[in-house]
Amino acid sequence: MRKILVVVDMQNDFIDGALGTPEAVAIVENVKDKIRSYDNKDIFVTMDTHETDYLNTQEGRNLPVEHCIRGTEGWQIRDDIAELLDGAAVYEKPTFGSVTLADDIAEIASRRDIEIEVIGLCTDICVVSNALLLKAKMPEVKISVDPACCAGVTTESHEAALKTMQMCQICAR
């Protein structure tokens, strides 16, 4: 059984930058410990990636805070996390979930048994979006999320996202 880790958007802007929160800062050490427990060939990383016209997009009009603009410091994966991800597959995504990530992991699942664990930011937006995409693509694959390695926009929305994932048979570890 191959165990895959999906690390969602552990970027500076979501940790302590434009959209950072104390809760996001608080999970960094847990995330690093989790990454260390996987072989890097089994780690898949997403990066929220926007262009300079972000505020003109639908997302930008609904969340008018520039963040994760390609090439900026806020777009970068936090340094102490990035140094642990050498050799991991990285997916830039212009929206909440990555269809390409789901397609690529489903292709692996077509050849062998896998389990998927999802961690990162933000539980209530990009983590839940990616977890649900993975589950829709691979309904028979066990998918879990580690609440200690996730943080939401608010504590309440974090808990609501965990509950939503649980209702869709994505278990909390």
Secondary structure as GFF3:
##gff-version 3
##sequence-region A 1 173
A	DSSP	beta_strand	2	8	.	.	.	ID=ss1
A	DSSP	alpha_helix	12	15	.	.	.	ID=ss2
A	DSSP	alpha_helix	22	26	.	.	.	ID=ss3
A	DSSP	alpha_helix	28	36	.	.	.	ID=ss4
A	DSSP	three_ten_helix	40	42	.	.	.	ID=ss5
A	DSSP	beta_strand	43	48	.	.	.	ID=ss6
A	DSSP	three_ten_helix	54	56	.	.	.	ID=ss7
A	DSSP	alpha_helix	58	62	.	.	.	ID=ss8
A	DSSP	alpha_helix	79	82	.	.	.	ID=ss9
A	DSSP	beta_strand	89	93	.	.	.	ID=ss10
A	DSSP	alpha_helix	99	109	.	.	.	ID=ss11
A	DSSP	beta_strand	114	121	.	.	.	ID=ss12
A	DSSP	pi_helix	123	127	.	.	.	ID=ss13
A	DSSP	alpha_helix	128	137	.	.	.	ID=ss14
A	DSSP	beta_strand	142	151	.	.	.	ID=ss15
A	DSSP	alpha_helix	155	167	.	.	.	ID=ss16
A	DSSP	beta_strand	171	172	.	.	.	ID=ss17
###
